[in-house]
């Protein structure tokens, strides 16, 4: 495994973007190129029914020259382990090690809709990693090997990330979770949480936008509410798109300095890398926010 070199390659701050697979390819390429130019170290993106992560990774890698492109996450129920292993090797070899394979077990409603059984996601992930490690691959091997991380929230998945991969990429979390994750992972493995951000200083407006475009959706998924319960949130916090306390904990809203402080809290809690997700009022790509934040957060 390559924990330290991977952390060095992706830098301290990156971008997580859920919208790149839902826009025309030309728009996604332009956004990726600008995010790279702004100095962000990695570009993470999700996998949804509207986008397939491996093909999107290839598109984004071809549109950039230096930035690491990472699936955040590739759903293990979408492709078998042999295909995932070959895809990671192919992309990492073709693009000088700039590809990181983030894997996740997704969520019961999404998995069930594909005709699979979500009853034992931890066992499924362990078996998937076993199959990847055993899969034959006759193509040119990437050097360095592609990074591999897990979308881990709970203690057992974090332990699996620690023992079998280069680290963890938690989503919809707080700095408190980052501290707990680092304690489980130990000092070596990569810890790269996602952090939603919104450049809006009016509390009423910011919380309304955060609920509409972020928290309301994810609070419908038991994996996230279960994790939030471990952090001290309860049923009353999950109503109406999230209590003020929950929204403020999940979405860093305010001016540039306020958001910079939240990112610093993750780093102080043990994060190697923080992936900013711009919460855009118009459901657009939010590159304007990333542009405004870059001077305070990147080394460009």
Order of alpha helices (4+ residues) and beta strands (2+ residues): alpha-beta-alpha-beta-alpha-beta-beta-alpha-beta-alpha-alpha-beta-alpha-beta-alpha-beta-alpha-alpha-alpha-beta-alpha-beta-alpha
